Amino acid sequence: MKRSLQVIVLLIWMTLITELLLKFWVLKGIAEFDFKDLLLTQPNILDLACSNTCLRGIRLKLKFRDQMAQMQVSTIKEIAQLKAEAASREVEAQRKYDELQVQVKVEATRKYDELQQQLQNMMKMFQ
């Protein structure tokens, strides 16, 4: 029972991670963001014609870098929340398992006592 709960929690965890990765790759495709865009080239400050274009390119790359950082932060928060939820579900499953174990022991003890009483009654009848 405990092993099956662990397998279920693991499957849920893997599903959540897969969903997060899919979200990341979809957003990456929408923004047409490439990791090589994070590399900033050194602008040529002596070339006045290039400086405006270079600054716009740098601003765009910095904007993408900020967006990626925000996405990473939100993803990390979402992962932390999912971990907490999974841990909470695991604790609840363990509590239910323990509760069922107690019920089974109580029922077994009751049944044993009942059978013991029947046996004693039968022994009295044969005496």
N, C-alpha and C positions, 0 to 999 in steps of 0.2 A: 504494500500500500504506500509506504513512504517512498519507495523507489519510483513508483508510478507518478507520485506527486512531483518528485524532482524532475522527471522526464517532461511532465506537462509544463512546469515552470521554465525549463530550458527551451522547450519549443516556443512558448510565448515570448521569451526573451529574444530568441533568434528571429522570430517574426517581426518584433518591434525594431530590431536593428536593421533588418532588411528594408522595412518601410522607411526608416530614416535615411538610409543610403539612397533609396529611390528618390526621395524628396530632394536630397542634395544634388543628385545627377540631373534631375528635371530642372531645378533652379539654375544649375550650371549651364544647361542647354538653353534656357530662356534668356539668360543674361549674356550668352555667347562669351563666357569668361574662360580664359585659358590661363593656366598657372604661369606660363612664361611671361604673361602680361605683368606679373608682379615685379619683374626685374626692371628697375629704373635705369635708363641709360644716362650718362653724364651729358647734360646739354652743353653745347658750344656757346659760351657766353659772349664770345667775340663776334659771332655771326648774328647780326641783328635780325636778319630775315627769318632765321630759324627759331629765334628765342620764343616768339609768341606761340608758334606751333608746338615747340617742345614743352612749353609750360602747360598748354592745353592737354597734351598727351600725358604729362605727369599728373595733372589734376584728375584726368580720367582714370589713370591707373590707381591713384590714391583713392578715388571714389570706389573703384572696384575692390581695392584692398579693404576699405572700411566696410563695404557691403559683405565681403567674405568674413571679416572679423565679427560683424553682427550676426551673420548666419551661424558661425562657429559657436558664438556665445549662446545663441538661442538653441542650437542643437545640443550643446553641452547641458544646458538647463533642462531641455526636454528629456535627455538621457538620464539625468539625475532624478527627474520626476518619475520616469518610467521605472528606474531601479527602485525607488522608494515604493511605488505602487506594487511592483513585483514582490518586494520584501514583505509588504503588508499582506498581500495575497498568500504568500508562503506561510506567514505567521498565522493567518486565519485558517489555512488548510491544516496546519499542524495542530491548532487548537481543536478543530473539528475532529481530527484523527484521534487526539488524546481523549476527547469527550466520548467518542464512539468506543474506544478501548475500555474506558471506565464502564460504560453501559454494558458492554459484552461481559466484562468481569462480574458485574452485579447480577446480570441475568444468569450467568453460569453458576454463580454461588447460590442464587435462589433455586435454580433447577436442581443443583446438587443437594441442597438442604431438603427440598421436596422429595427427591428420590430416597434420601436417607430416612426421612420420616416414613415413607411408604414401606421401606424395608423393615424398619422397626415394628410397624404395625403388623406386617406379615409374620414376623418372628413371634410376636405376642399371640397371634392367632394359632400358631402351631405349638405353643407351649402348653 
